[in-house]
Amino acid sequence: MTNVLKENGGTGTPLLVLPTGEQQILVACRIRPMTEDEILQGGTIIAHKVAEDNMVVLLDPDEDHDDILRANRSRERKYMFDVVSDARAGQQDVYASTAKILLGSVLEGYNATVFAYGATGAGKTYTMLGTENNPGIMYRTLHDLFVEIKKFEGQREYQVSMSYLEIYNELIRDLLAPSSSFLELREDAKGTIQVAGLSELITKTPEEVMEMLHKGNRARTQEPTKANKTSSRSHAVLQVNIKQRDVTRSHTEQVRFAKLYMIDLAGSERAAQTQNTGRRMMEGAHINRSLLALGNCINALSEKGNTKYVNYRDSKLTRILKDSLGGNSRTVMIAHISPASVHFEESRNTLNYADRAKYIKTKIRRNVIDVSYHIAQYQQIIQDLRSQVQLLRDQKDELEIRLTTTNEARFSRLSDSNTTERLRVEEGLKLKENILQTYRKQIGARRALLEIDSGLMDVIHECTRNESVIEHHESNKENSKKSPEEITVDTIVSENTAQRARAELRVLEQERSKLEKQRKIQLKDFETSKSDARRLLEKVTKKMNTQEQRELLKLLSQNFEYEMKTIELQADIFARDYSIKHKDLQLLRMSQHRSLCDTLIYQQRRLIQEHQILVPIDLEELYQLYSRDIDEGQLIQDLKNHSPRSVTGINGKPSALPFLSQIAEEDLTSASTSVTSFHLPNNVNRRNNHQLSTIISNRTLSDQDLFTHVNNDLGQDSTTNKPMSYSHFNFEQSLKPQLTKGNSLISLSSESVDVPINTNDMTTGGGGGAANRKVHTTSPPNDSSVEPSTFFSNNNVKNKAKLRKQTQDIAARAAQRRANLHHKELMEDIGSAFSNEPTASKENTASAFGLEITGVKPKKTVTINDPVMSRSRPNDFHRTNSFSPEPIFNDPFYSTTNNRATKNHQKKRSISHGSTVNNRSNMPIANVVVPREHF
Ligand SMILES: Nc1ncnc2c1ncn2[C@@H]1O[C@H](COP(=O)(O)OP(=O)(O)OP(=O)(O)O)[C@@H](O)[C@H]1O
């Protein structure tokens, strides 16, 4: 069979790769020769290819040229197509002008379809399948596909598999497993049609393909009809899947997939012409129905602008052809007609359809998946490359030994008279040595460049880090201008750090410019060695004329390429590492900036309150929004999620990022102030430590904070080496050392907090009345069996788990309460608008207004009250302004009710021993107690 192809012109012409994007279907027309039957029937040739033009002229056999009346109403039809072939065109010609055009694209990862269309007996099967001695498109395409694949041997890995099915009477049969039951079509999530259970066989040679095709065709439903002795009564679909990837593993790898459909449709038929009855007629009806569906799709798709709905669902054929007609596929339609006058109507219909199909456009894109390897996998790839390098080295050494022996033998054989040959061999060896040296030089230059780059990256990173430290110090200084008596140890430490950073920066800048100069020189060296190697290679290639020499050269080059690839991979790892570090710093800087903004907002807010300035309602709402973000911990959560610390390494464990451990403690502290400065402006928190902790103790603690603190394994107080006190732990003393050891940034969000554990509340499991459901804890835990000090003990895992569980319970109950409250409020709001309606009807009305009452999302904040403060200063509240009827206590910064609720109910709140009671629900809502004198 392969010989047949060679005789027919083989695979000569190079393959095209067509561009991506919207493309029209390529429509070809094949006019077959007259058959004996047609000649016997007295048929005349009415279909002609016009010279070189891609035009078909179809003459009307009934036209009477002597009819003067109809002289101007000729039924002669002219059609233009992309390709037209007539009786003179051989199988190879038809293949070369149609399917072969697609092959290059298929190998590049584009889907393609070739389908043969036409009336029964028009020559579709001949074109697609052909005969044993003159195979058709299916075989030729696959043959060339394998030839092309062979060309890439050693560079790309291919897997070719095929499946072959027929649609007979709207039933799908697997032609490669004909005894299996009928198959069903399925549509996957992406809308791609799949045939469930279809066998897919991997093929390695064209011979295997041909064997499978024959096997499939033998199983195909074929019956003689009046119109065609070997009429195919089904649509046959050959699907070839091509998957390819590069042999050489790299850090990024492209895997390409392509689907190639080759379809031999059953022929449309007219009952009168085929004279079919019974089963044949039924078959014909099915064939026609599916072809009609195809025709409808073609009509809809060829509409200008293609706005019409395309109904692919009418037949299995159109469902399978969905992508080929309107989706991601380069498609070629080969319309077949008989030239005989007896088939004028069929030919005309076919040509009309083909003419419409010219306007169909498909959207082509390449099916490529970029497989990007995780850094952890790089090591493996490098290892693989190293072993490949070693293997090649061994091969090279072996070849060198063989070559030397051969050369020595040749030298001894060479007589003095044959000096020219001797010189030639000597020169060859010299060239080889030269090329080796150049390669070594190039590798050396690349390695040196990599080292400089890596050093430079480190220096740049260190510069940025120091700049960040200085910047933060400056902004802090600016932010909290202190009187001389306010200068504390912290201030001095910070100043020293900044000075150190400045000194470091100066040295680093010098180092950086030195490295940059070195890099320039090295880069030049590398470029020179590259061009030297290229020149030499060209020279040596010309000189080496024995097979052995060429093989050696090839091995040398491959060896060199692998070495270079290994270095490039290392460079890539460095670059990625640096990029992670850089992002880390960016995060830190953003965090610092946020800290500054928080402080600003806080101070502004304080000014407003102290001077009782009226603020516009929208500003007030913005404050509330801001406060909610802070309290819900959403921003902190985001920070945590994007923190490089959240990058997981092998086995899901956090990856070791040494950079983080290098961050100076002061940097972390500054990052940590992102939230704390909002609660603790510098001029407040420097006054005295007592005040500091008191203020902190009264902040709102969100669920997020709560979980974070519990989960963060706070352990022992590092200064006293004692377990953490239950009622209070201080950020400065407790969290910072943990953080600097590499704990999550989330911990930075909180300082000193009170953990609100009311064991009564917990043990009742939320099942009690309003008293048990109180959010605030006004007394220390009264469960004496639980030693507070053991709660945070590092070793007491049980207690920690218990505490975690209790905390979660509190949060869950608080969330539930809020949900109830929201629900209630919503119902009351709706109630005021529709006060006469019963509750059920209100819910209906709400849903009619797009309000889903039951779906009210519970808020996530738990409000904590300082037990000590609440008891000792019950009446120490004051009003600041009309927007804040209570002091900070009701400050929207700390308040967690939603905007609407806050707005609606602010005026109705009353103060009751440190908790604000919502008039409607009688439930305490979020609040924080802050004694006046602290401001
Ligand atoms: N280009 C051609 N050269 C020579 N013979 C041809 C050519 N095209 C078709 N024939 C012959 O015409 C006859 C009908 O062709 P074929 O079976 O391929 O038609 P078909 O369109 O597939 O019909 P059906 O739809 O009924 O299956 C066959 O005997 C075939 O060998």
The ligand as an ORCA input file, in Angstrom:
! r2SCAN-3c Opt
* xyz 0 1
  N     -13.577      8.950     -9.162
  C     -13.985      7.739     -9.471
  N     -13.292      7.014    -10.362
  C     -13.708      5.808    -10.675
  N     -14.801      5.209    -10.162
  C     -15.525      5.865     -9.280
  C     -15.157      7.164     -8.881
  N     -16.047      7.601     -7.971
  C     -16.926      6.595     -7.808
  N     -16.625      5.579     -8.597
  C     -17.370      4.344     -8.694
  O     -18.750      4.667     -8.624
  C     -19.469      3.758     -7.856
  C     -20.225      4.446     -6.722
  O     -19.294      5.074     -5.901
  P     -19.409      5.113     -4.296
  O     -19.830      3.806     -3.771
  O     -18.175      5.658     -3.838
  O     -20.587      6.120     -4.149
  P     -21.214      6.708     -2.839
  O     -21.394      8.128     -3.062
  O     -20.393      6.323     -1.692
  O     -22.604      5.998     -2.763
  P     -23.527      5.654     -1.487
  O     -23.880      6.930     -0.903
  O     -24.657      4.947     -2.043
  O     -22.661      4.840     -0.604
  C     -18.484      2.761     -7.346
  O     -18.501      1.606     -8.146
  C     -17.156      3.455     -7.500
  O     -16.098      2.533     -7.736
*
